[in-house]
Amino acid sequence: VLARARGFAAASSDVLRMRVKAQVSDFGRLGGGVLARARGGLCTELDAVGEAATCNAVKALAVGNAFAAEEGFAGMAFMPELAAEGDQKLVRLTASPRR
């Protein structure tokens, strides 16, 4: 089963889902981890509840892309979507390697 249309994401078994909190202590570590998966051709889903957590998820991806630029790697793109877990609504950013 494909997680996304238009070839954006890999098979759902290759996707790692992480919850981003409103308090992130190390954007470099989070962004670097997502970048490491992207280098391997894998997708990562970042789930965020609330404005601060969503902002932190986007910042982490921006930091990861800054690392990618330093390395000469094409970096990552992400597709946002609204998702729900039970009665909780969240923003899910699916990050994948740029092609």
C-alpha positions as a Markdown table, in Angstrom:
| # | Residue | x | y | z |
|---|---|---|---|---|
| 1 | Val | 0.0 | 0.0 | 0.0 |
| 2 | Leu | 1.4 | 3.4 | -0.9 |
| 3 | Ala | 1.2 | 6.1 | 1.7 |
| 4 | Arg | 0.9 | 9.0 | -0.8 |
| 5 | Ala | -0.1 | 9.6 | -4.3 |
| 6 | Arg | 2.1 | 10.8 | -7.2 |
| 7 | Gly | 5.2 | 8.8 | -6.0 |
| 8 | Phe | 5.8 | 11.2 | -3.1 |
| 9 | Ala | 6.2 | 8.6 | -0.4 |
| 10 | Ala | 7.6 | 5.1 | -0.3 |
| 11 | Ala | 5.6 | 2.0 | 0.8 |
| 12 | Ser | 4.0 | 2.6 | 4.1 |
| 13 | Ser | 6.3 | 0.0 | 5.8 |
| 14 | Asp | 9.3 | 2.2 | 5.0 |
| 15 | Val | 7.8 | 5.3 | 6.7 |
| 16 | Leu | 8.8 | 6.2 | 10.2 |
| 17 | Arg | 6.3 | 8.4 | 12.2 |
| 18 | Met | 7.6 | 10.7 | 15.0 |
| 19 | Arg | 5.6 | 13.1 | 17.3 |
| 20 | Val | 7.1 | 16.6 | 17.5 |
| 21 | Lys | 6.5 | 18.4 | 20.8 |
| 22 | Ala | 6.1 | 22.1 | 21.5 |
| 23 | Gln | 9.5 | 22.0 | 23.3 |
| 24 | Val | 12.3 | 20.8 | 21.0 |
| 25 | Ser | 15.7 | 20.9 | 22.6 |
| 26 | Asp | 17.8 | 20.1 | 19.5 |
| 27 | Phe | 16.5 | 21.0 | 16.0 |
| 28 | Gly | 19.8 | 19.8 | 14.5 |
| 29 | Arg | 19.3 | 16.3 | 15.9 |
| 30 | Leu | 15.7 | 16.0 | 14.7 |
| 31 | Gly | 16.4 | 17.5 | 11.3 |
| 32 | Gly | 19.6 | 15.5 | 10.9 |
| 33 | Gly | 17.8 | 12.3 | 11.7 |
| 34 | Val | 15.1 | 13.0 | 9.1 |
| 35 | Leu | 17.9 | 13.9 | 6.6 |
| 36 | Ala | 19.7 | 10.6 | 7.3 |
| 37 | Arg | 16.6 | 8.7 | 6.4 |
| 38 | Ala | 16.1 | 10.8 | 3.2 |
| 39 | Arg | 19.6 | 10.0 | 2.1 |
| 40 | Gly | 18.6 | 6.4 | 2.3 |
| 41 | Gly | 15.5 | 7.1 | 0.1 |
| 42 | Leu | 13.1 | 6.8 | 3.1 |
| 43 | Cys | 10.2 | 9.0 | 4.2 |
| 44 | Thr | 9.5 | 10.3 | 7.6 |
| 45 | Glu | 6.2 | 11.5 | 9.0 |
| 46 | Leu | 6.4 | 14.3 | 11.6 |
| 47 | Asp | 3.1 | 14.6 | 13.6 |
| 48 | Ala | 2.5 | 17.9 | 15.4 |
| 49 | Val | -0.4 | 19.0 | 17.6 |
| 50 | Gly | -0.7 | 22.8 | 18.0 |
| 51 | Glu | 1.0 | 25.8 | 16.6 |
| 52 | Ala | 4.3 | 25.5 | 18.5 |
| 53 | Ala | 4.8 | 21.9 | 17.6 |
| 54 | Thr | 4.0 | 22.5 | 13.9 |
| 55 | Cys | 6.4 | 25.4 | 13.8 |
| 56 | Asn | 9.1 | 23.2 | 15.4 |
| 57 | Ala | 8.5 | 20.4 | 12.9 |
| 58 | Val | 9.0 | 22.9 | 10.0 |
| 59 | Lys | 12.1 | 24.4 | 11.6 |
| 60 | Ala | 13.6 | 20.9 | 12.0 |
| 61 | Leu | 13.1 | 20.2 | 8.3 |
| 62 | Ala | 14.6 | 23.5 | 7.4 |
| 63 | Val | 17.7 | 22.7 | 9.5 |
| 64 | Gly | 17.9 | 19.3 | 7.8 |
| 65 | Asn | 17.8 | 21.0 | 4.4 |
| 66 | Ala | 20.6 | 23.4 | 5.5 |
| 67 | Phe | 22.7 | 20.4 | 6.4 |
| 68 | Ala | 21.8 | 18.9 | 3.0 |
| 69 | Ala | 22.9 | 22.0 | 1.2 |
| 70 | Glu | 26.3 | 22.0 | 3.0 |
| 71 | Glu | 26.8 | 18.4 | 1.8 |
| 72 | Gly | 25.6 | 19.0 | -1.7 |
| 73 | Phe | 22.6 | 16.7 | -1.2 |
| 74 | Ala | 19.3 | 17.8 | -2.9 |
| 75 | Gly | 17.5 | 17.8 | 0.5 |
| 76 | Met | 14.0 | 17.1 | 1.4 |
| 77 | Ala | 10.5 | 18.2 | 0.5 |
| 78 | Phe | 7.4 | 17.8 | 2.6 |
| 79 | Met | 3.7 | 17.4 | 2.1 |
| 80 | Pro | 1.4 | 18.7 | 4.9 |
| 81 | Glu | -1.9 | 17.1 | 5.7 |
| 82 | Leu | -4.5 | 17.2 | 8.4 |
| 83 | Ala | -4.8 | 13.8 | 10.2 |
| 84 | Ala | -6.6 | 12.5 | 13.2 |
| 85 | Glu | -5.7 | 10.0 | 15.9 |
| 86 | Gly | -8.9 | 9.1 | 17.7 |
| 87 | Asp | -10.5 | 12.4 | 18.6 |
| 88 | Gln | -7.2 | 14.4 | 18.3 |
| 89 | Lys | -6.5 | 16.4 | 15.1 |
| 90 | Leu | -2.9 | 17.0 | 14.1 |
| 91 | Val | -0.7 | 18.2 | 11.3 |
| 92 | Arg | 1.3 | 15.5 | 9.6 |
| 93 | Leu | 4.4 | 16.6 | 7.6 |
| 94 | Thr | 5.6 | 13.7 | 5.3 |
| 95 | Ala | 9.2 | 14.4 | 4.5 |
| 96 | Ser | 10.8 | 12.7 | 1.5 |
| 97 | Pro | 14.0 | 13.0 | -0.5 |
| 98 | Arg | 13.9 | 15.5 | -3.3 |
| 99 | Arg | 14.2 | 13.9 | -6.7 |
